[in-house]
Amino acid sequence: MGNSSRKGEEEEEEGGEKDAEEAEIKEKKKEEVVEVEQELPLGVEELLESGDPVLDLSYKKFKRLPSRVCGLMHLEKLYVCGNSLRTLPDSISQLQGLRILALDFNKLEDVPMAVCELTNLTRLYLGSNRLMTLPPELRNLRSLRCLWVESNYFMTFPRVLYDLPQLKSLQIGDNRLKTLPPDLWRMEALRGLWLYGNRFDTFPKVLLRMENLEILDVDRNKISEFPSLRRLHALRLFSYDHNPVNDPPKVGDEAVIVGEGAAEFLEAREAKKERQQKAAEREAEELALAGEEPVIHGILKNSSSKQAAVTAEDADVKEEEPLVKGEDEVELPVTEYDGAELEYDEGGVEYETEELICEGEGFDYEGEELEYESAQVDYEYEDLGDMGGQDGEA
């Protein structure tokens, strides 16, 4: 009895010591958190209390995000790049008003699950971290339009991106990609794709099916030959610099190219356009001197101001697609004409285009929703107080 009594007392004493140790550890953790909060860099306290929907905590040497940030329910834009973050607190998922989150130049090895719960995000910047994959939960970000994951360690294309229906801008340069999936064309909303600094030795054929692309950057790969890109009718900027190619790729007349031999190509194209324009002007002058009515794209121009314009539908006009035969030889569309008098308006057609603003590798391009401004050290967001105007968002 005496032995068992002493044994029980010893166990009870050991249990008490264990509880005391656990309590001490918890207290130390609390003190560490409080200490971190007390040692906020100069000016951060004012930022946290400002009530501004834009909070920039970049390059503040944080190893963890200050817990008070997760209570700022009014936040719409949060910039914490250039710190030493390895993760984010789960409570950041409370910031459901957040539309822009910049986490570049940190030490993230995985995308925090709490980020995947921020369903109103439209832009997510994860460049220059240690990512190799993206979590399946990323598909929850159905409003995401811009994703930058450059300078990470992706060896395969993250297929979870197929499930982001609004994604327009994908920056995945400076990774380790060698191929692209053959069904990448399913990303029909994509307008800008940056693939520079990867390991492609042949041009991915699936890109020829992505007819909505406006910006395509394949700088600094090992591609020795390019197919004709003329079928990419929406293409406005193609960059292929620092690839072992002999000649510029063939592109549409509206596309600007950047790379070896591109300047000469663009100059020759402009010279050709000028020659064609001057030839058309001379022909028009000769017809005017001869007293003949000029024919413009197969439609007689009627200069009579009394004649009302007849629409193509009323005149039963059917136009066929022009056939491009060669570099200089173009067959004009054939037009069926039923005898009605038509008036051709030379005022021209105004085209409205969606503007994109993007600064990419080695070039500037203007347009919408492809925007990321940087300066100071590696990345710094300038004029954060006026970012609402740059987003194109209310």
Secondary structure, 3 states (H helix, E strand, C coil): CHHHHHHHHHHHHHHHHHHHHHHHHHHHHHHHHHHHHHCCCCCHHHHHHCCCCEEECCCCCCCCCCHHHHHCCCCCEEECCCCCCCCCCHHHHHCCCCCEEECCCCCCCCCCHHHHHCCCCCEEECCCCCCCCCCHHHHHCCCCCEEECCCCCCCCCCHHHHHCCCCCEEECCCCCCCCCCCCHHHCCCCCEEECCCCCCCCCCHHHHHCCCCCEEECCCCCCCCCCCCCCCCCCCEEECCCCCCCCCCCCCCCCEEECCCHHHHHHHHHHHHHHHHHHHHHHHHHHHHCCCCCEECCEECCCCCCCCCCCCCCCCCCECCCEECCCCCEECCCECCCCCCCCCCCCCCCCCCCCCCEEECCEEECCCCCCCCCCCCCCCCCCHHHHHHHHCCC
